[in-house]
Structures are given as C-alpha cells and as structure tokens.
Amino acid sequence: MHWTTDQSPPSVDRVVITKTRSPIRSNVGLKAVMAVTGILLVLFLIAHMLGNLKIFTGAEAFNHYAHWLRDLGTPLLAPGWYLWLQRGVLLVALIGHIAAATVLAMRARAARPVKYAHRKKVQGSYAARTMRWGGVIIGLFVIYHILDLTTGHLNPVGDPTRPQANVVADFAPERWYVTLFYTLAVVALGFHLRHGAFSAFRSLGQQTPKGERRARSLALVFAVALTVGYLVVPFAVLIGLVR
C-alpha cells in the first residue's frame, strides 16, 4: 500500500490510497506456489513408491524399512513424530496446490465471461479435461489409504508391528474392490502427473514444436513409470506373487 498526493484544486491536498496486491496472490505467484508444492508432492510420491517396492525383498526387509521410518529422527524426535511432521508438510502442500489451482482456474474463467457463439473444442489432453474429477478420486483415496494402512482402522490385520501383513491382507483376492479403487486412484494420479509434468517441461523452455513433442514424451514416460511402480505391488499380492 502506498500514498500519493493529487492537488485538485491547488489549495487542497487530496490523499489517494492505492492497494497493492501481495505478490503471492498474483498469477505469477500462484503459479510459483503450484510449482513448489507440486515438486514436494512428486518427490514424496517417488520416495513412497521406492519404499513400497521393498516388499519384493521379503517380509523381514519390508518390516524393517517400515520400522526405520517410524524411528527416523530419533532421539531428537520421539518415535513416529517424523512421519506426522511429514504428513503435516504434505497436507499443507496439497492444500496450497489445490487452492492455487482453483484460484487460477476461476480467474481464467472470469476473463472470458461471455461464451463464444461458435467456439471450437479445446484441443487439450484428456488429462487436462479430467483434472477436477481425478483430484476428487485422489482425495478420497488418500483419506481411505490413511485409515487403511496408516491408522489401520479399515485394514483386516491393522497391526502396526506387521506392515507387510497389512499390505498382503489389504490386497487379498477377496478384497478385489480395494485393488480396483487403488487402481482407479493411481491411474487418475498418472493422468494428473502427465499433465503437470508436461506443463512444467513447457515452462522450462520447451516451447517449439520439437520441444513440445519432447515434453509430452518425457511427461508420459514419467507418469507411466510412477503408475506402474505403484500398481505392481497390489497386483503382485492379488496374483499371489507376494504372500
């Protein structure tokens, strides 16, 4: 906020108050918030996927890894505190990411209050057109996932000392509906990541036709790799490869 003085008439000083928008509330600032929070969430997804894949090294190794996560930060932190701090940071990042995306979408819509009479179909990707519903599916899955494998309330075993047994019980053949819900959520996440990664690569300078093709390819490879990395665990349990 700054003050300016306008003399009209000359003998009278009129004070004019001009409000200045906070940089973080500008479009550029909101896009920066989306980028930073998106990077935090993607880094967590990669680390979490790699941790999940340790289930193929055996029950003992997987359980040891899970217990190591609970003890991370000790003795500076009490056992389990690191995970809750991590969840808090991720929750803030997720809320910031959704809020920034929502405000930007509302501003873009407000910029075109009148619909065109003969508007051509937007040549956006399927991922771009389904970001909203994909976000709803992912949000519902996160809530279920926490109640299932974090707190254990919805898990058939629900024993925090036996993480591998919890995972095996969760995706057992008779609980095919859980695997189906997990698959839908992960596929929705894959579409979301593909669109987000493509946008990020374009922002890094891939603006030429050749650069856009490269950005699309990189985004697709990244999204498919992460999707497969997450789905391989429940389907390995489903077919009996992991017991």
N, C-alpha and C positions, 0 to 999 in steps of 0.2 A: 504494500500500500504506500503511495507517495502523494505529496501535496503539491498542487500547482496554483499559481495566483493569476487570475484573469481580471484586469481593470476595465470595468464597464458599468457605469461611466467612469472617467478618470479619477474622480474623487472618492469612489467606493471600491474597496478591495473585496473581491468575491473569491472564496476558497472553494475549490473543486476537489472532491475526493474521488480518486480513481483506484478501483480494486484490481490487484494483480493476482492472477490465478497461480496457485502453487505449481512449480514445475512438474511435480509427480502426478498432478491431475490433468496435465496436458496430454494430448495424444501421444507425443513422443515419450513422455514419462510413463504412461500406462503401458506402452509397448515395451519399454525397458523393464517394467515390473513383470510383464508376461515372460520376457526372455529370461530374467534372473530366476524367477520361480520355476519356469519350465526346465531350466538346466538342473536345478536342485532336485526336482521330481524325477527327471530322467536318470540322473546319477544314482538316485536311490533305487530306481527300477532295475538298473543294470546290476548293482550290488546285490539286490534281493534275488534276482534271477540266478546269479552265480552261486549264491548261498543255497538256493533251492536245489540246484543241480548236484550238490554234495550228497544228496540222498542216494545217488548211484554208487557212492563209495562205501555204502554199508550203514547199518543202523547205528553202530557204535560211533563211527566217524561223524555221522549227521547229528546225533545227540550231543556229542562233544562240541560240535560247532554251535549248536543252539545254546548250550550252557555257557559257552565262551562269550556269546553275545550278551547274555544276561549279566555276566560278571565284568563286562567291558567298562573300564573307568574306575574300577576299584583299586586301591582303597579310598581314592579321592571321592568317589561316588558310592552310594550304597548299592548293593546288587539290584539290578533291574532299572535303576534310575536312568542309565544311558539310553535305554530303549524308549522310556517315556519322554525324555528330552528330545530324542529323535522324532518321535511321533508328534510332539508339540510343534517342532520346527516344520515338519512336513504338513501339518494341519494349517499352520499359518501360510505356508507357501501355496497350498491348494486353494485356500480361501482367497488369497491375493490374486492367484492366477484366474480363478473364476470371476472375481469381481472386476478385474481389469478387462477381461474378455467381454463381459456383459456390458460395461460402460462403453467400450469401443463399438460394440455391435449396435447399441442404442443410438450412439452419435452418428454412425453411418446410416442408420435407418432414418434418423431425423433430418439428415442432409438431403434426402430425397422424399419429401412429404407427399408429392404427387406422383402416382404411378403413371408410367408411360402407356399410351393407348395401344401401341404395338411394340411391346418390349420383347426382345429376343431372350431366349432361355440363356441363363448364365452358364457359361462353359466351365463351371467349377467341377472339381472332382467329387466323387461320391462321398469321400471323407469330409470335405468341406460342407456339404449339404446335410450331413447327419451328425455334426459335432454336438448339437444340443442333445439329441436322444442318446448318443453314445456317452455323453457326460452323465446323463441320468443313470444309465445302466452301470457305468463305472462307479458312480457314487453309491448306489445301492449295494454293489458287490463289496466295496470297501467296508461298509457297515457290517455286512454279513461275515466277511473274512475276519474282521476283528473279533466278532462274537464267536466265531468258529475256532480259529487257530491261535488267537491271542488270549482271549479270556477263557475259551473252552466251553462256554455255555451251550453252544449248538453242536459240539463235537461228540460223537459216540463214546470216545475214550475220555477226552478232556483232562488228561494228566500232564501237567507241565513238566514233569520229570521224564516223559517219554514222547518227545516231539515226533520221532519217526513213526511211532504207533498212531499218533494223532493224524498224521498225513495219510497213512495207509487206510485207516478207518474212514477218513473223510471221503476218499475217492473209491471206496469199495464198489464192486459191480452193482450191488443192490441200491446204492445211492447214486445211480446214474444221473439223476436230476441235478445233483450238486455239480457233477462234472460238466453237464450241459450248461448250467448257469455260469460256471467258471469259464467255459469256452466262449460263451457269448460276450462276457465281460472282457476277456483277453483280446478277442477279435476286435471289439469296439475300441479297445485301447490301441490296438495296432493301427486301425484307421486314423485315430486321433494323432498318434505319433508320426504316421506317414505325412499327414497334412502339416503338422507342426514342424517336422524336420525339413520338409520342402520349403516352407516359409522362411525358416532360419537360414537355409543354404542360399536362398534368393537374396536375403538381407545381407549376406556376406559377399555379395557382388556377382552372383550367378544370374545376370540379367539378360545375357544374349541367348538366342535360341539354342545354341550348343550348350551354354551354361545351364539353361533351364532343363534340358534333357538330362544333363549330368546330375543336377539337383534332384530330379524325380527318381532317377535310378538309385542314387545314394539313399534317399529317403525310403524308398521301397525296400532296399536290402536291409537297412537298419530296422524298419518296422517288422519285416518278416522274421529276421533273426531273433528279435526280442519276443515276438509272438510264439515262435516255435520253442524258444527256450523256456517259456512259461507253461506251454501246453504239454511238453514232453513228460513232465512229472505226473500229472493226473492220469494221462493215458497209459503211462508205464504201470501205474497202480491198477488201472482198470483191466489191463490185459494180463496182469499177474507177473510182470517183469520185476516189479518191486513189491516185496511182501513184508 
